[in-house]
Amino acid sequence: MATYKKRGYKPKTKVEREAKIEEGSTTAEVFKTLDTGASKTEAWVEKNQKYILGVVGAIAICVLGYIGYEQFIQEPKEAEAANEIFQAQQYYEQAMNATASDSLYNLALNGGEGKYGFLDIIDNYGGTSAGNRAKYYAGMAYLNLNDYQNAINYLDGYKGKDELTGPLAKGAIGDAFVQLNQNDEALKYYEEAATMSANGVTAPRFLLKAGIIALKLNKPDVALKHFKTIEDNHPDAPEAARAEIYVGQAEAMQ
């Protein structure tokens, strides 16, 4: 059983005196070890002071440089690019609603009235949001001009993170590959487009296209899976009625 020793307690027996000495030695050794460790740390810091200050300074310079770049270079460039792309978008929208649209798509791509086209935006503002959007529009314009390889090139470079244009870009690449008679590649892109978003617009659209191409590739199991997904997940979509018809065709091919 442990006993409480009051402050100033003096050991009376030999055993108590030895225990007191040992306790004092242990405490002294602990402080000595701590002092030694602190001294080594101080020595290391002193020895490597220039290196440490250099690293800290480099980090500070990088942070300040990044903030300065964003504030004084990137933000003004973003605003300028957003202004420059406006006319090209106008041409593109006009082309979508026009009967003879080739000239308008070309104006959208190459510019007109002293304004940049999408290709100029990509070249001059490639690192901006507008430059990224220009790749999408350029790819779609080339697709409508039946220039399928350029359509693939620009659409593949588009970084679409939203639920609409991202799947539309991938699906359009699939359309281009169909026109180039590369159905295996088309199927891959249709399937990717269908899984990029579960919305009721793009998902059933590209599931249906994937299923139809799978039938052409003599892959009825794959086709049936896509058609069934439309029926199960998007029963109210316009594609659901067509998928029901294709289900019978896929089952007959199995």
C-alpha positions in Angstrom: 0.0 0.0 0.0 1.4 3.4 -1.0 1.9 6.0 1.7 1.7 9.7 1.3 4.9 11.6 2.1 4.5 15.2 3.2 6.6 17.9 1.8 9.9 18.1 3.6 9.6 14.5 4.7 13.0 13.0 5.6 13.7 9.3 5.0 14.4 7.5 8.2 15.4 4.0 7.0 18.3 3.0 4.8 15.8 1.7 2.2 14.0 5.0 2.1 17.2 6.9 1.8 18.3 4.8 -1.2 14.9 5.2 -2.8 15.1 8.9 -2.4 18.6 9.0 -4.0 17.4 6.8 -6.9 14.4 9.1 -7.5 16.6 12.1 -7.5 19.0 10.5 -9.9 16.2 9.4 -12.3 14.7 12.9 -12.3 18.1 14.5 -13.0 18.7 12.0 -15.8 15.3 12.9 -17.4 16.1 16.6 -17.3 19.6 16.0 -18.6 18.2 14.0 -21.5 15.7 16.8 -22.3 18.4 19.4 -22.1 20.6 17.3 -24.4 17.8 16.9 -26.9 17.0 20.6 -26.8 20.6 21.5 -27.2 20.9 19.2 -30.3 17.7 20.7 -31.8 19.0 24.3 -31.2 22.4 23.3 -32.7 20.7 21.8 -35.8 18.5 24.8 -36.2 21.4 27.1 -35.9 23.5 25.1 -38.3 20.7 24.9 -40.9 19.3 28.4 -40.3 20.0 29.6 -43.9 18.4 26.5 -45.4 15.3 26.8 -43.2 14.9 30.5 -44.0 15.4 29.7 -47.7 12.6 27.1 -47.7 10.2 29.4 -45.8 11.1 32.2 -48.1 10.5 30.1 -51.2 7.1 28.9 -49.9 6.1 32.5 -49.2 7.3 33.7 -52.6 5.2 30.8 -54.3 2.1 31.7 -52.3 2.4 35.4 -53.0 3.3 34.7 -56.7 0.2 32.5 -57.1 -2.1 35.2 -55.5 -0.5 37.9 -57.6 -0.9 35.7 -60.8 -4.6 35.0 -60.1 -5.4 38.6 -59.2 -3.4 40.6 -61.8 -3.1 38.2 -64.7 -5.6 35.3 -64.7 -8.7 37.2 -63.6 -8.3 40.0 -66.2 -7.6 37.4 -68.8 -10.7 35.5 -67.9 -12.8 38.7 -68.2 -11.2 39.5 -71.5 -11.8 36.0 -72.9 -15.4 36.0 -71.8 -15.9 39.3 -73.7 -14.1 38.0 -76.8 -16.1 34.8 -77.1 -19.5 36.5 -77.2 -19.6 37.2 -81.0 -18.5 33.6 -81.9 -21.3 32.3 -79.7 -23.7 34.5 -81.5 -22.7 33.1 -84.9 -23.0 29.6 -83.5 -26.5 30.1 -82.2 -27.5 31.7 -85.5 -26.1 28.7 -87.3 -28.1 26.3 -85.2 -31.3 28.0 -86.2 -30.4 28.6 -89.9 -31.2 26.6 -93.0 -27.9 27.4 -94.7 -25.7 27.2 -91.7 -22.2 26.3 -93.0 -21.1 29.9 -93.5 -22.2 30.8 -90.0 -20.4 27.8 -88.4 -17.3 28.9 -90.3 -17.7 32.5 -88.9 -18.1 31.0 -85.4 -14.9 29.0 -85.9 -12.7 31.7 -87.6 -14.3 34.9 -86.5 -15.9 37.9 -88.4 -16.5 41.6 -88.1 -13.1 42.0 -86.5 -13.9 39.6 -83.7 -12.3 36.4 -82.7 -13.7 33.0 -83.6 -13.5 29.9 -81.4 -10.2 28.9 -82.8 -8.7 32.3 -81.9 -10.1 32.0 -78.4 -8.5 28.6 -78.0 -5.1 29.9 -79.2 -5.1 33.1 -77.2 -7.0 32.2 -74.1 -6.5 28.4 -73.8 -6.1 28.5 -70.0 -9.3 30.3 -69.3 -12.9 29.0 -68.9 -13.9 30.7 -72.1 -11.0 28.9 -73.9 -12.3 25.6 -72.6 -15.8 26.4 -73.7 -14.5 27.3 -77.1 -13.2 23.8 -77.5 -16.7 22.5 -77.0 -18.3 24.9 -79.5 -15.5 24.3 -82.0 -16.0 20.6 -81.8 -19.7 20.9 -82.3 -19.3 23.3 -85.2 -16.9 20.9 -86.9 -19.3 18.0 -86.3 -22.1 20.0 -88.1 -19.6 20.8 -90.9 -19.0 17.0 -91.3 -15.3 17.5 -90.4 -15.4 14.6 -88.0 -11.7 14.3 -87.1 -11.5 17.9 -86.1 -14.7 17.5 -84.1 -13.2 14.6 -82.2 -9.9 16.5 -81.6 -11.6 19.6 -80.1 -14.3 17.8 -78.2 -11.8 15.4 -76.6 -9.9 18.4 -75.3 -13.0 19.9 -73.7 -13.1 19.6 -69.9 -16.8 19.5 -69.2 -17.8 19.2 -65.5 -21.4 20.1 -65.7 -24.3 17.6 -66.2 -25.1 18.6 -69.7 -22.2 19.7 -71.9 -19.9 17.1 -70.5 -22.1 14.1 -71.6 -23.0 16.0 -74.8 -19.4 16.4 -75.8 -18.6 12.7 -75.2 -21.7 11.7 -77.1 -20.9 13.9 -80.0 -17.5 12.2 -80.2 -19.4 9.0 -80.5 -21.5 10.5 -83.3 -18.3 11.4 -85.1 -16.9 7.9 -84.8 -20.1 6.5 -86.2 -19.7 8.7 -89.3 -16.1 7.4 -89.6 -17.4 3.8 -89.5 -15.5 3.2 -86.2 -18.4 1.7 -84.2 -16.3 0.1 -81.5 -15.0 3.6 -80.6 -18.5 5.1 -80.9 -19.9 2.5 -78.5 -17.2 3.3 -75.9 -18.0 7.1 -76.0 -21.7 6.6 -76.0 -21.4 4.4 -72.9 -19.2 7.0 -71.2 -21.6 9.8 -72.1 -24.5 7.8 -70.6 -22.8 7.3 -67.3 -21.5 10.8 -66.8 -24.8 12.0 -65.6 -28.0 10.3 -64.5 -30.2 13.2 -65.8 -33.2 12.4 -67.9 -31.9 14.2 -71.0 -28.5 12.9 -71.8 -28.5 9.5 -70.1 -31.4 7.8 -72.0 -30.3 9.5 -75.2 -26.8 7.9 -75.2 -28.0 4.7 -73.7 -30.2 4.3 -76.7 -27.4 5.1 -79.1 -25.1 2.7 -77.3 -27.7 0.0 -77.6 -28.3 0.5 -81.3 -24.5 0.5 -82.0 -24.1 -2.6 -79.9 -26.7 -4.4 -82.1 -24.7 -3.4 -85.2 -21.6 -4.8 -83.6 -23.5 -8.1 -82.9 -23.4 -7.6 -79.1 -27.1 -8.3 -78.2 -26.3 -8.8 -74.5 -24.7 -5.4 -74.3 -27.5 -3.8 -76.2 -30.2 -5.4 -74.1 -28.5 -4.1 -70.9 -28.6 -0.5 -72.2 -32.2 -0.8 -73.4 -33.3 -2.3 -70.1 -31.5 0.5 -68.2 -33.6 3.0 -70.1 -36.8 1.1 -69.2 -35.9 0.8 -65.6 -34.4 4.2 -64.9 -36.0 6.5 -67.4 -39.4 5.1 -68.2 -40.8 8.6 -69.0 -38.1 9.6 -71.4 -38.9 9.8 -75.1 -36.3 7.1 -75.7 -38.1 4.6 -73.6 -40.7 3.7 -76.3 -37.9 3.0 -78.9 -35.9 1.1 -76.3 -38.9 -1.3 -75.8 -39.0 -2.0 -79.6 -35.2 -2.7 -79.6 -35.5 -5.0 -76.6 -37.3 -7.6 -78.8 -34.7 -7.3 -81.5 -31.9 -7.8 -79.0 -33.6 -10.8 -77.4 -34.1 -12.4 -80.9 -30.4 -12.1 -81.6 -29.3 -13.9 -78.4 
